Amino acid sequence: WGMNGWVPAYLSLPATQGGIGLSTQTMSWLVAFMQVGMWFGYVSFGYIADAIGRKRTYVLFVLAASILLPIYGNSREPMLLLFLGPFVAFFGTGYFSGFGAVIAELYPTTIRATAAGVGYNVGRIASAAAPFVVGSMAGTRGFGVAFAITGAAFFLAALLLTFQRPALGRARSFLVISFIILLAAQALGRTHLSALSPEVNSENLLVILAPLAFIYGAGL
């Protein structure tokens, strides 16, 4: 919701409102190409999951989305957007196909239905705030920052799913709490780059994301 609902606005709104000011026709073509990538993402998830495993496929999709979406949100050239769009939609929406299969493997049979229902629908309630958050950030900071926040949510999803083994439970909790605290600190302009660049941007967001990415890779 934080991605698909705001892509047309990002493409068509003028730069003064955070967009890139493309014409309606150009925006329509770019969105249409994204829908093609979305369809292939939905269809191919199952085949990829059968080949490398459902959990690995899910992590691959959301991790790829966490990287591609901020790049897309900081791109201005129509040809580059045309190239990136299908891949963003492929990974950023294709993972929906794996919800049922992945959730079914996370819980024992005795609580599977209840846990899946609660987890899925609580997540939907939380994600309902995404359009408001992205819209608010886009209006004040630009779509580049707004999509970077959405990308961070994708990264967090990959992080949570990866550290499922009990031995890594404490590491998972520590990383998640650290990620939230650091992201909040960045949004408030309280990093060591604040004096030079008080605005949230893709460069100083990397100060937060890069160390966590290394820790994430070490825990795989």
N, C-alpha and C positions, 0 to 999 in steps of 0.2 A: 504493500500500500504506500509505503514511503518512496517507492521508486516509480511504479507505473502511473500512479495518479498525477505525478508532477512532471513527467517527461514532456508532454505537449506544452505545458506552460514554460518550461525551461527553454524549449526550442523557439517558441513564438513571442514571448514577452520581450520588450525592448531592454537594452542594457541597463537603463536607469531603474528597472524593476527586477534586475537580477538575471534576466534571460539573455539570449544572444540575438534576438530580433529577426529570425528567419520568416520568410513569407509563409502564408497558410499552405500553399501548394507544396513547398519544400518540406515543411514540417509534416504534412500528411504522408509524403513519400518516406520520410525517415521513420515515422511511426509504423507505417505499413511493413517496412523491412524488418523492424523489430518484432512484429507479430510473427513473421516467418521464423525468426530465430526462436521465439517463444514456443511455437508449435513443435519444432524439432527438439527443443529441450524437454517438453512433456513426453514426446514419443520415445526419445532415445534413453531416458533415464533408466527404464527397466532393463534395456539391453546392456547398458554399461554396468548396472548393478549386478546382473547375472555374471558378468565377466570378472569384475574385481571385488564384488561384495557391496551390499547395500549401504553399510555404514561409511565405507571409504568413498563411495560415489556421492553420498550426501555431503560429506565433508569437502570433497573436491568441488562440488557445485557452489556451496555457500562461500568457500574460501576464494574461489575464482571470482565470484560476484563481489566480494569485499575488496578485491584489487581493481577490477574493471570499472565498477561504478564511480569511484572518485576520479578515475582518469576520464571517464565520459563526462562527468560534471565539470571538469576543468578544460574541456576541449571546445574550440570555437569554429574549427573548419568543418564545413558540411561534409566533405568527402571522408574526413576522419570519423565524424559522427556516423556516417553511413556504414563505414567499415566496423566500427565498434558496436553499434546498436544491436545487431543480431546476436553478437556474443554476450552482451550485457543481458539481453532478454533470455537467451539460452540458459545461462547459468543462474540469473537472478530470479527466474520463475520456474525453470524446469524441475527444481528440487521439490516442488509441490507434489509431483507424482510419487515421491518416495515416502510421504508422510505416514501412510498406513503401514507400509512394510517396516519402516525403521522403528516406529513407535511400538509395533508388536514385539520387537526383539528386545526392548528396553526393560520390560516388566515381566515378572512371573505370571503364570496363568491365573492364579487366584485373584489378582488385583488388576489384570491387564485392561479390562474394559473400563473400570472406574478411573484408573490412572491415565489411560489414554484420553478419555473424555475430559477429565479435569485439566490435564496438561495442554491439550490442544485448544480447548475453549478459553482457558485463562490466557493463553498466548494470543488468541484472537482479540480478547478484550484489551490486552496491552498494546497490540499492534494497531488498534483503532486510533491510538493517539498519534501514530506515525504521520498521517496527512497534516495534522495541525502542527506538529513539531517541524516537519520539513518545510511547510509553508511559512512558518514564523521565522525559521532560520534563513530561508531564501530571501525573505523580505528585508531582513536586517543585515545578513552576512553574505548573501549570494547563494546560488544553487551549488556552486563548487563545495562550499562548506556543508550545505544541507545534505548533499549526496555523500560526502565523506562521513557524516554522522551515520547515514544509512549503511554505508559500507562497514563502519565499525560494528554495527549491529549484526551484520552477516558474519564478521570475524568472531564476534562473541558467540554466535551460534555454533560455529565450527569448533571453537574452544571448548564449549560445554559438552559437545558430543564426543570429542576426542578423549577427554579425561574421564572415562567411565569406570576404570578399574579402581577398586577400593584403596589400593596402595597410593594412588594419585589423587585421592579425594582432597587432602589438605592443599596440595599444589593447585588443584582446580579452584578451590575456594579463594585461595590467596590471589591467584591471577585474575579471577573475575572481580574481586573487590578492588584490587589495584587498578584494573582497567577502568572501572567506573569512577574511582576517585581521580585518577589522572585525566580522564576525559572531562570530568567536571572542572578540574583545575585549568585545563586548557581552554575550555569554553569561557571561563571567567578571566582569562588572560593572566594566569599566575605561573607561567613557566619561566625558565631562564631567558627565553627570547622575548618576554613581554616588553622590555624596554625598547627593543629594536623593532618588533612587529607585534603590536598589541592585538591586532585583528587575528581571528582564527583563520588559518589558511592551510593549504596542502603541505607547505614546507614544515611548519612547526607542528602540524599533526603527526608528522613522521617521527618527531622526537618521542612521542608516546607510543606509536604503533610499532616502530622498529624493534625495540627491546622485547616487547611482548611477542613479536613474530619469531624472534630467535628462541625465546623460551618455549613457545608453542612447538616449533620444529624439534627442539630437544626432547620434548615429551612424547613425540610420535612413536 
